[in-house]
Amino acid sequence: MEFLTNNAEGGGYILEALVAWPFKRKYERVKLAVQAEMRSPSKNYPYRGRTVTVGEGGCYIEVVETLEPSATVEVVLWLNGEKVLAKAEVASVDRHIGNGVKFVHMKREDSEKLKAFLKAASQSTVAAVQADSAVPVFEVTRFTPASA
């Protein structure tokens, strides 16, 4: 099912699709936009982008230059100015849009930072939905952002 919505900020329209993930995830994902990097051993530069969803088990990162599934990468997430590092594996690819990554290993301190951030983000998002006048602390994005 697809919807055509008006993009008031940049003019034009955004085509959005309702996507149903057919698999049960081990960890719930939260729709959050945070700065992210993927570092591949085969490239000498990081793939920089931002997340669409983040969870304890992985995230989806919007990047123009995507990697193939099963590629091993280091993921850096910037959560409130703090660096969180994880070893990960590319789980999915949407060419020139982004990669879904599964966290394979993360230091305990980074895992705890991520858990605390996700808990605060979930509470903030719920509070923002309950009170229309509340300004959420975390930026929440749609699956398909407007592109210029």
Secondary structure, 3 states (H helix, E strand, C coil): CEEEEECCCCCCEEEEECCCCCCCCCCCEEECCCEEEEECCCCCCCEEEEEEEEECCEEEEECCCCCCCCCEEEEEEEECCEEEEEEEEEEEEECCCEEEEEEEEECHHHHHHHHHHHHHHHHHHHHHHHCCCCCCCCCCCCCCCCCC
